[in-house]
């Protein structure tokens, strides 16, 4: 791992915490970058501490030029960026359209440590928690890590647990971010860290000091049937649940669903693994939800997008717009008890938006604005969202992961 090398930008000119966001739907990359950078600079009137840049895949070829334009205009101490299938910001979600968005935060007293993980040279770091902790600058004033990763080249199932665990059992590391989307082959996603643009691995920033980062993860699924224990499994295949063939349990459960649940089931069945086995009861939000990849009718087994272990409790789930709406509202209501945020960064599953909410294509953005006010906001639709449930951060699907920044 090597942090990017460059001269440090001038410090922000104002001691007052503030933030700004902007979004452009212009197809021309240079024009889009000029628009978002100009809008943010007009609001802030000077340099910022952190800028996060999001570009749809339409802008990938010239994303380095766009990032440099933004960097030169708003002069962030740290610039983080990622390309995606679609972006969102301010009051819009530009699904399937050319889009560029930026969130800029000025937070005097915040400490930012940018880093890059190169999978070709840095894999050994993942087996050395002390070295990883030192590299990430995990200190007594540590708040959170924001990271973006390329799904083709990043060993995320090793990298994320290594980061989360490098603080030891007494200090789990909260991580927020997501996997770049929009590219169909390796080397076609772009990641930005300060003045560097790379096409593999992961980039991130460790946030410490006089700023808080609250992370909420809203799942777009609801449990159906009853919890059941895995009694036989191999690799990513669940062979038995409760001592019976897994597929038999699925078929039995499906036969007991009401008409509404059967309608939701037609969109696909998911499986959730309980995160905290010590809870007396399990409800939505208590599960790490994964896709079911296929069924083995001959052996009565199901393949899932995880590595289930014997003894784990699982429950089947379905995607549900109403549950997703209620869950996000509930989590945001809790944030209303706190001070008004400086701004927020939203990483949403690329299966949400109009794919989940149909006619409400800007559902998540509008829900956030209805609960937290018209705060600066930007983000993207990811191929996997990163955020904490309980004390541990995971790679999710079907979720909205929201980082909410406040000054101290």
C-alpha positions as CSV (number, residue, x, y, z in Angstrom):
1,X,0.0,0.0,0.0
2,X,1.3,3.4,-0.9
3,X,-0.4,6.7,-0.2
4,X,-0.4,9.1,-3.2
5,X,2.5,11.5,-3.3
6,X,1.9,15.2,-4.1
7,X,2.3,18.6,-2.7
8,X,-0.3,19.4,-0.1
9,X,-3.0,21.9,-1.3
10,X,-3.4,25.2,0.6
11,X,-5.4,24.9,3.8
12,X,-9.1,25.9,3.6
13,X,-9.5,29.6,4.0
14,X,-12.4,29.6,6.5
15,X,-12.5,28.2,10.0
16,X,-16.3,27.6,9.7
17,X,-17.4,24.1,8.9
18,X,-19.4,23.9,5.7
19,X,-20.2,21.6,2.8
20,X,-21.5,21.8,-0.7
21,X,-22.7,19.3,-3.4
22,X,-23.4,19.6,-7.1
23,X,-24.5,17.4,-9.9
24,X,-24.4,17.6,-13.7
25,X,-26.2,15.6,-16.4
26,X,-24.1,16.9,-19.2
27,X,-22.7,14.2,-21.5
28,X,-19.5,16.0,-22.2
29,X,-17.0,15.2,-19.4
30,X,-15.1,18.5,-19.5
31,X,-18.4,20.5,-19.3
32,X,-19.8,18.3,-16.5
33,X,-16.6,18.6,-14.4
34,X,-16.5,22.4,-14.9
35,X,-20.2,22.7,-13.9
36,X,-19.9,20.7,-10.6
37,X,-16.6,22.2,-9.6
38,X,-17.8,25.7,-10.3
39,X,-21.1,25.2,-8.4
40,X,-19.2,23.9,-5.3
41,X,-16.6,26.6,-5.4
42,X,-19.3,29.3,-5.7
43,X,-20.8,27.9,-2.5
44,X,-17.7,27.3,-0.5
45,X,-15.7,30.3,-1.8
46,X,-12.4,28.5,-1.3
47,X,-10.6,25.2,-0.7
48,X,-12.1,22.3,1.2
49,X,-10.7,19.4,3.3
50,X,-12.4,16.5,1.5
51,X,-14.0,16.2,-1.9
52,X,-15.6,13.0,-3.2
53,X,-16.2,12.8,-7.0
54,X,-18.6,10.4,-8.7
55,X,-18.8,9.9,-12.5
56,X,-21.1,7.6,-14.6
57,X,-19.4,5.2,-16.9
58,X,-20.0,7.7,-19.8
59,X,-17.1,9.8,-18.3
60,X,-14.6,7.0,-17.6
61,X,-12.4,7.7,-20.6
62,X,-11.8,11.3,-19.5
63,X,-12.3,10.8,-15.7
64,X,-8.6,11.7,-15.0
65,X,-9.1,15.0,-16.8
66,X,-12.4,15.6,-14.8
67,X,-10.7,14.8,-11.5
68,X,-7.9,17.2,-12.2
69,X,-10.3,19.9,-13.2
70,X,-12.2,19.5,-9.9
71,X,-9.0,19.3,-7.9
72,X,-7.6,22.5,-9.4
73,X,-10.9,24.4,-8.9
74,X,-12.0,23.5,-5.4
75,X,-8.5,22.6,-4.1
76,X,-9.4,19.8,-1.7
77,X,-6.8,18.5,0.8
78,X,-7.9,15.0,-0.2
79,X,-9.8,14.0,-3.3
80,X,-11.5,10.6,-3.6
81,X,-13.4,9.4,-6.6
82,X,-15.0,6.5,-8.4
83,X,-16.9,5.7,-11.7
84,X,-20.2,3.9,-11.6
85,X,-23.2,2.7,-13.5
86,X,-25.1,5.8,-12.4
87,X,-24.6,8.7,-9.9
88,X,-26.8,10.8,-7.6
89,X,-26.6,14.1,-5.9
90,X,-28.4,17.1,-4.5
91,X,-32.0,16.2,-5.3
92,X,-31.6,13.7,-8.2
93,X,-30.7,10.2,-9.1
94,X,-29.5,10.0,-12.7
95,X,-30.2,6.4,-13.5
96,X,-28.8,5.1,-16.8
97,X,-27.8,8.7,-17.8
98,X,-24.6,10.5,-18.1
99,X,-23.9,12.1,-14.7
100,X,-21.2,13.6,-12.5
101,X,-21.6,14.6,-8.9
102,X,-19.3,15.9,-6.1
103,X,-19.5,16.4,-2.4
104,X,-17.1,18.8,-0.8
105,X,-16.6,19.2,3.0
106,X,-14.7,21.8,4.9
107,X,-14.2,20.7,8.5
108,X,-11.4,22.5,10.3
109,X,-9.7,20.1,12.7
110,X,-10.5,17.0,10.7
111,X,-7.5,14.7,9.9
112,X,-7.6,13.0,6.5
113,X,-5.2,10.2,5.5
114,X,-5.6,9.0,1.9
115,X,-4.4,5.5,0.8
116,X,-4.4,3.1,-2.0
117,X,-4.4,-0.7,-1.9
118,X,-2.7,-2.3,-4.9
119,X,-3.7,-6.0,-5.0
120,X,-0.5,-6.9,-7.0
121,X,1.9,-5.7,-4.4
122,X,0.0,-5.2,-1.1
123,X,-1.6,-8.5,-0.3
124,X,0.9,-9.3,2.4
125,X,-0.3,-6.3,4.4
126,X,-3.6,-8.1,5.0
127,X,-1.9,-10.6,7.2
128,X,-0.2,-8.0,9.4
129,X,-2.9,-6.2,11.5
130,X,-0.3,-3.9,13.2
131,X,1.2,-2.8,9.9
132,X,-2.2,-2.3,8.4
133,X,-3.4,-0.2,11.4
134,X,-0.3,2.0,11.2
135,X,-0.7,2.5,7.4
136,X,-4.3,3.5,7.8
137,X,-3.4,5.9,10.6
138,X,-5.9,4.5,13.1
139,X,-5.4,6.7,16.2
140,X,-7.3,7.8,19.3
141,X,-9.4,10.3,17.3
142,X,-10.3,7.9,14.5
143,X,-13.8,8.2,13.1
144,X,-14.3,6.0,10.0
145,X,-12.9,4.9,6.7
146,X,-14.4,5.7,3.3
147,X,-13.3,3.4,0.5
148,X,-14.1,2.5,-3.1
149,X,-12.9,-0.6,-4.8
150,X,-12.8,-2.2,-8.3
151,X,-14.7,-5.5,-8.1
152,X,-12.6,-7.3,-10.7
153,X,-9.2,-6.9,-9.0
154,X,-9.9,-6.4,-5.3
155,X,-9.9,-9.4,-2.9
156,X,-12.7,-7.6,-1.0
157,X,-13.5,-10.7,1.1
158,X,-10.0,-10.5,2.5
159,X,-9.4,-6.7,2.4
160,X,-12.6,-5.6,4.2
161,X,-12.3,-8.0,7.2
162,X,-8.6,-7.2,7.5
163,X,-9.4,-3.5,7.7
164,X,-12.3,-4.0,10.1
165,X,-10.2,-6.3,12.4
166,X,-6.9,-4.4,12.4
167,X,-8.1,-2.3,15.4
168,X,-8.5,-5.4,17.5
169,X,-11.6,-6.6,19.3
170,X,-11.9,-3.4,21.4
171,X,-11.9,-1.1,18.4
172,X,-13.8,-2.4,15.3
173,X,-13.2,-0.2,12.4
174,X,-16.3,1.3,10.8
175,X,-16.1,1.4,7.0
176,X,-18.4,3.0,4.4
177,X,-18.1,2.8,0.7
178,X,-18.8,0.6,-2.3
179,X,-17.7,-1.3,-5.3
180,X,-17.3,0.5,-8.6
181,X,-20.0,-0.4,-11.1
182,X,-20.7,0.2,-14.8
183,X,-17.7,-1.7,-16.3
184,X,-18.2,-5.2,-17.8
185,X,-14.5,-6.1,-17.8
186,X,-11.3,-5.5,-15.8
187,X,-9.5,-2.3,-16.2
188,X,-12.5,-0.2,-17.2
189,X,-13.4,1.2,-13.8
190,X,-11.6,4.3,-12.6
191,X,-10.7,5.2,-9.0
192,X,-9.3,8.6,-7.9
193,X,-7.1,9.3,-4.9
194,X,-5.7,12.9,-4.9
195,X,-3.8,13.4,-8.2
196,X,-3.7,9.7,-9.1
197,X,-6.3,7.7,-11.2
198,X,-6.0,3.9,-11.1
199,X,-8.0,1.1,-12.6
200,X,-7.5,-1.7,-10.0
201,X,-7.5,-2.3,-6.3
202,X,-9.0,0.1,-3.8
203,X,-8.7,3.7,-2.7
204,X,-9.8,5.2,0.6
205,X,-9.4,7.9,3.2
206,X,-9.1,7.5,6.9
207,X,-11.1,10.2,8.7
208,X,-10.1,11.4,12.2
209,X,-10.2,14.5,14.4
210,X,-12.9,17.1,14.7
211,X,-15.6,15.5,12.6
212,X,-18.2,12.7,13.2
213,X,-19.3,10.1,10.7
214,X,-22.5,8.4,11.4
215,X,-23.2,5.4,9.0
216,X,-26.6,3.9,8.5
217,X,-27.3,0.9,6.4
218,X,-30.8,0.4,5.2
219,X,-31.7,-3.0,3.8
220,X,-34.3,-3.3,1.0
221,X,-35.4,-6.7,2.1
222,X,-37.8,-8.3,4.5
223,X,-37.6,-11.8,6.1
224,X,-40.2,-14.4,5.2
225,X,-40.8,-17.8,6.8
226,X,-39.0,-18.7,10.0
227,X,-35.3,-18.7,11.1
228,X,-33.7,-22.1,10.7
229,X,-30.2,-23.5,11.5
230,X,-27.7,-24.7,8.9
231,X,-27.0,-28.3,9.7
232,X,-24.9,-29.3,6.7
233,X,-22.9,-27.1,4.3
234,X,-19.9,-27.2,2.0
235,X,-18.3,-24.1,0.6
236,X,-21.1,-21.8,-0.6
237,X,-23.7,-24.6,-0.7
238,X,-26.3,-25.1,2.0
239,X,-27.1,-28.8,1.9
240,X,-29.4,-29.1,5.0
241,X,-31.4,-26.8,7.2
242,X,-32.8,-28.1,10.5
243,X,-31.7,-31.6,9.5
244,X,-33.7,-31.6,6.2
245,X,-32.7,-30.9,2.6
246,X,-32.4,-27.2,2.1
247,X,-34.5,-27.1,-1.0
248,X,-37.3,-29.0,0.7
249,X,-37.4,-26.2,3.4
250,X,-37.6,-23.6,0.6
251,X,-40.4,-25.3,-1.1
252,X,-42.3,-25.8,2.1
253,X,-41.9,-22.2,3.0
254,X,-43.0,-21.0,-0.4
255,X,-46.2,-23.0,-0.1
256,X,-47.2,-21.2,3.1
257,X,-46.8,-17.7,1.7
258,X,-49.7,-15.3,1.3
259,X,-50.5,-13.8,-2.1
260,X,-48.5,-10.6,-1.5
261,X,-45.4,-12.5,-0.4
262,X,-45.7,-14.9,-3.4
263,X,-45.7,-11.8,-5.6
264,X,-42.5,-10.6,-4.0
265,X,-41.0,-14.0,-4.3
266,X,-41.4,-13.8,-8.1
267,X,-38.6,-11.2,-8.1
268,X,-36.2,-13.6,-6.5
269,X,-35.4,-15.3,-3.2
270,X,-32.6,-14.2,-1.0
271,X,-31.0,-15.7,2.2
272,X,-30.0,-13.8,5.3
273,X,-27.5,-15.0,7.8
274,X,-27.9,-13.8,11.4
275,X,-25.2,-11.4,12.5
276,X,-25.6,-11.7,16.2
277,X,-26.6,-15.3,17.3
278,X,-27.0,-14.1,20.9
279,X,-30.1,-12.1,20.3
280,X,-33.3,-13.7,21.6
281,X,-35.3,-12.7,18.5
282,X,-34.4,-11.8,15.0
283,X,-36.0,-9.2,12.8
284,X,-35.2,-7.2,9.7
285,X,-31.8,-5.6,10.0
286,X,-30.4,-8.5,12.0
287,X,-29.3,-10.4,8.8
288,X,-26.6,-10.2,6.3
289,X,-28.5,-10.8,3.1
290,X,-27.1,-12.6,0.1
291,X,-28.3,-13.8,-3.3
292,X,-29.3,-17.4,-3.9
293,X,-27.2,-18.4,-6.9
294,X,-28.9,-21.6,-7.8
295,X,-30.6,-24.9,-6.8
296,X,-29.4,-28.5,-7.0
297,X,-32.7,-30.4,-7.4
298,X,-30.9,-33.8,-7.4
299,X,-29.3,-33.3,-4.0
300,X,-31.8,-30.8,-2.5
301,X,-29.2,-28.1,-2.0
302,X,-29.0,-24.4,-2.6
303,X,-25.9,-22.3,-3.6
304,X,-25.6,-18.9,-2.0
305,X,-23.4,-15.8,-2.4
306,X,-21.6,-16.5,0.9
307,X,-19.8,-19.2,2.9
308,X,-22.4,-20.5,5.4
309,X,-21.2,-22.5,8.4
310,X,-22.9,-25.3,10.2
311,X,-24.7,-23.8,13.3
312,X,-25.5,-20.5,11.7
313,X,-29.1,-19.3,11.8
314,X,-30.5,-18.2,8.4
315,X,-33.8,-16.9,7.2
316,X,-35.1,-16.3,3.7
317,X,-35.8,-12.8,2.4
318,X,-37.5,-11.0,-0.5
319,X,-36.9,-7.6,-1.9
320,X,-39.7,-5.2,-0.8
321,X,-40.0,-1.5,-1.7
322,X,-42.3,-0.9,1.3
323,X,-39.9,-2.4,3.8
324,X,-37.0,-0.5,2.2
325,X,-38.9,2.7,2.5
326,X,-39.9,2.1,6.2
327,X,-36.4,1.0,7.1
328,X,-34.7,4.1,5.6
329,X,-37.2,6.4,7.2
330,X,-36.7,4.8,10.6
331,X,-33.0,5.1,10.5
332,X,-33.1,8.7,9.4
333,X,-35.6,9.5,12.1
334,X,-32.9,8.6,14.6
335,X,-30.6,11.0,13.0
336,X,-33.0,13.9,13.4
337,X,-32.3,13.9,17.2
338,X,-28.7,15.1,16.4
339,X,-27.3,18.4,15.0
340,X,-27.9,19.2,11.3
341,X,-25.3,17.4,9.2
342,X,-22.7,19.2,7.1
343,X,-23.5,16.8,4.3
344,X,-23.8,13.1,3.4
345,X,-22.6,10.5,0.9
346,X,-25.0,7.8,-0.3
347,X,-23.9,4.5,-1.8
348,X,-26.9,2.7,-3.1
349,X,-27.3,-0.7,-4.6
350,X,-27.7,-0.6,-8.4
351,X,-30.8,-2.7,-7.8
352,X,-32.6,0.1,-5.9
353,X,-33.8,3.3,-7.6
354,X,-36.5,2.6,-10.3
355,X,-35.7,-1.1,-10.2
356,X,-37.1,-1.3,-6.7
357,X,-39.3,1.7,-6.3
358,X,-40.7,1.8,-9.8
359,X,-42.2,5.3,-10.3
360,X,-40.2,6.8,-7.4
361,X,-36.9,6.9,-9.2
362,X,-35.4,9.4,-6.8
363,X,-36.8,7.6,-3.7
364,X,-33.6,7.4,-1.5
365,X,-32.5,11.0,-2.2
366,X,-35.9,12.4,-1.6
367,X,-36.4,10.4,1.6
368,X,-33.1,11.7,2.9
369,X,-34.0,15.3,2.1
370,X,-37.4,14.9,3.7
371,X,-35.8,13.7,7.0
372,X,-32.5,15.6,7.2
373,X,-33.3,18.7,5.1
374,X,-31.7,19.9,1.9
375,X,-28.2,19.0,3.0
376,X,-25.3,18.6,0.5
377,X,-25.5,15.1,-0.8
378,X,-23.8,13.0,-3.5
379,X,-23.1,9.4,-4.2
380,X,-23.5,6.5,-6.7
381,X,-25.1,3.2,-7.5
382,X,-22.7,0.5,-6.5
383,X,-22.1,-3.1,-7.4
384,X,-21.9,-3.8,-3.7
385,X,-22.2,-1.4,-0.7
386,X,-20.0,-1.3,2.3
387,X,-21.3,-0.4,5.7
388,X,-21.6,-1.5,9.4
389,X,-24.4,-3.6,10.9
390,X,-23.7,-3.6,14.7
391,X,-20.0,-3.4,15.3
392,X,-18.8,-4.9,12.1
393,X,-18.7,-3.6,8.5
394,X,-19.7,-5.9,5.6
395,X,-20.1,-5.9,1.9
396,X,-23.8,-5.8,1.2
397,X,-26.3,-6.1,-1.6
398,X,-29.7,-4.5,-2.0
399,X,-28.9,-1.8,0.6
400,X,-28.4,2.0,0.9
401,X,-25.3,2.9,2.9
402,X,-25.3,6.5,4.0
403,X,-22.3,8.4,5.6
404,X,-23.5,11.5,7.5
405,X,-20.9,14.1,8.4
406,X,-21.1,16.5,11.3
407,X,-18.6,19.0,12.7
408,X,-17.5,18.8,16.3
